[in-house]
């Protein structure tokens, strides 16, 4: 079966629309991945800061206990 120009012309905009839709979905997924990785990195930094302050508090408590036991 031979395609006529009219069938090919009607198929081309549909193909172009599908390609543009695919590319826009890919860009949205890429944005989502970048945003989530940035957010995860931000949360990890917050957790590290909290852990450091908790470690310092623990060290200060143990230092205070050792000072009390010595004094």
Secondary structure, DSSP 8 states (H G I E B T S, - for coil): ----HHHHHHHHHHHHHHHHHHHHHHHHHHHHHHHHHHHHHHHHHHHHHHHHHHHHHHHHHHHHHHHHHH-
